């Protein structure tokens, strides 16, 4: 497996982990009768601030997957993974950092750091799009 495909798999696995954590916490809340099974809002706005951040962190991944995952998939399918391989794990790391900061805090410093991690991903995405369009 190329680094590009490994990073894409890692991106998807990270999204899945966030979803599993969210659903495990929700399941615990239902079993404990804290919230009825049909009592959850998609953004978790009716439960804890952490759960709201978890829902947003997962949604951020979903929003980024078509762009960043799409570029990685285009590179792999077109035989141009050598263009994306060098930065594939950097992109994945930046995504995990962004989500982790989102889960930890909404302080101004955290938001700035979270945006910085996203800016790294955007920069890589723009660079990849340019490279892939140029071949």
C-alpha positions as CSV (number, residue, x, y, z in Angstrom):
1,X,0.0,0.0,0.0
2,X,1.3,3.4,-0.9
3,X,1.7,6.1,1.8
4,X,-1.1,8.0,0.1
5,X,-3.5,5.0,0.4
6,X,-2.3,4.3,3.9
7,X,-3.0,7.9,4.9
8,X,-6.4,7.8,3.3
9,X,-7.2,4.7,5.2
10,X,-6.0,6.4,8.4
11,X,-8.2,9.4,7.7
12,X,-11.2,7.1,7.3
13,X,-10.2,5.1,10.4
14,X,-9.9,8.4,12.4
15,X,-13.4,9.4,11.4
16,X,-14.6,6.0,12.3
17,X,-13.0,6.2,15.8
18,X,-14.6,9.6,16.4
19,X,-18.0,8.1,15.4
20,X,-17.5,5.0,17.6
21,X,-16.6,7.1,20.6
22,X,-19.6,9.3,20.1
23,X,-22.0,6.3,19.7
24,X,-20.5,4.5,22.7
25,X,-21.1,7.6,24.9
26,X,-24.6,8.0,23.5
27,X,-25.3,4.3,24.1
28,X,-24.1,4.6,27.7
29,X,-26.5,7.6,28.1
30,X,-29.4,5.6,26.7
31,X,-28.7,2.6,28.9
32,X,-28.4,4.9,31.9
33,X,-31.7,6.5,30.9
34,X,-30.1,9.9,30.8
35,X,-31.4,10.6,27.3
36,X,-34.0,8.6,25.4
37,X,-32.8,6.8,22.3
38,X,-34.6,9.3,20.1
39,X,-33.5,12.3,22.2
40,X,-30.2,13.1,20.5
41,X,-29.8,16.1,18.1
42,X,-27.3,15.5,15.3
43,X,-25.0,18.2,16.7
44,X,-25.4,16.9,20.2
45,X,-26.5,20.4,21.3
46,X,-28.8,19.0,23.9
47,X,-26.0,17.2,25.8
48,X,-22.5,18.1,27.0
49,X,-20.2,20.6,25.5
50,X,-17.6,17.8,24.9
51,X,-20.2,15.8,22.9
52,X,-20.9,19.0,20.8
53,X,-17.2,19.3,20.1
54,X,-17.0,15.6,19.2
55,X,-19.9,15.9,16.8
56,X,-18.2,18.9,15.2
57,X,-14.8,17.2,15.0
58,X,-16.5,14.3,13.2
59,X,-18.4,16.6,10.9
60,X,-15.2,18.5,10.1
61,X,-13.6,15.2,9.0
62,X,-16.7,14.4,6.8
63,X,-16.4,17.8,5.2
64,X,-12.7,17.4,4.5
65,X,-12.9,13.8,3.2
66,X,-14.3,14.6,-0.3
67,X,-11.5,17.2,-0.9
68,X,-8.5,15.7,0.7
69,X,-9.5,12.1,0.3
70,X,-10.6,12.8,-3.3
71,X,-7.2,14.2,-4.1
72,X,-5.5,11.1,-2.6
73,X,-7.8,8.8,-4.5
74,X,-7.2,10.7,-7.8
75,X,-3.5,10.4,-7.2
76,X,-3.7,6.7,-6.4
77,X,-6.1,5.8,-9.3
78,X,-4.1,7.8,-11.9
79,X,-0.8,6.2,-10.9
80,X,0.5,9.5,-9.5
81,X,0.7,8.6,-5.8
82,X,4.3,9.6,-5.9
83,X,3.1,13.2,-6.0
84,X,1.0,12.9,-2.8
85,X,3.1,10.3,-0.9
86,X,5.6,12.7,0.6
87,X,2.9,14.8,2.4
88,X,0.2,12.1,2.9
89,X,1.1,11.4,6.5
90,X,1.6,15.1,7.2
91,X,-2.0,15.7,6.1
92,X,-3.2,12.9,8.2
93,X,-1.3,14.1,11.2
94,X,-2.7,17.7,10.8
95,X,-6.2,16.2,10.6
96,X,-5.7,14.3,13.8
97,X,-4.2,17.3,15.5
98,X,-7.1,19.5,14.4
99,X,-9.7,17.1,15.7
100,X,-7.8,16.5,19.0
101,X,-7.5,20.2,19.7
102,X,-11.2,20.6,18.9
103,X,-12.0,17.9,21.4
104,X,-9.8,19.4,24.1
105,X,-10.9,23.1,24.1
106,X,-12.6,26.0,22.5
107,X,-10.3,28.6,24.0
108,X,-9.0,31.3,21.6
109,X,-5.5,29.7,21.7
110,X,-7.0,26.3,20.9
111,X,-9.1,27.7,18.0
112,X,-6.0,29.4,16.6
113,X,-4.0,26.2,16.8
114,X,-6.9,24.2,15.3
115,X,-7.1,26.6,12.4
116,X,-3.4,26.3,11.9
117,X,-3.7,22.5,11.6
118,X,-6.5,23.0,9.1
119,X,-4.4,25.6,7.2
120,X,-1.7,23.0,6.8
121,X,-4.3,20.6,5.2
122,X,-5.5,23.3,2.9
123,X,-2.0,24.2,1.8
124,X,-1.3,20.5,1.1
125,X,-4.6,20.2,-0.7
126,X,-3.9,23.2,-3.0
127,X,-0.4,21.9,-3.7
128,X,-1.7,18.5,-4.6
129,X,-4.4,19.9,-6.8
130,X,-1.8,21.9,-8.7
131,X,0.5,18.9,-9.0
132,X,-2.2,16.5,-10.2
133,X,-3.7,19.0,-12.6
134,X,-0.2,19.6,-14.1
135,X,0.4,16.0,-15.0
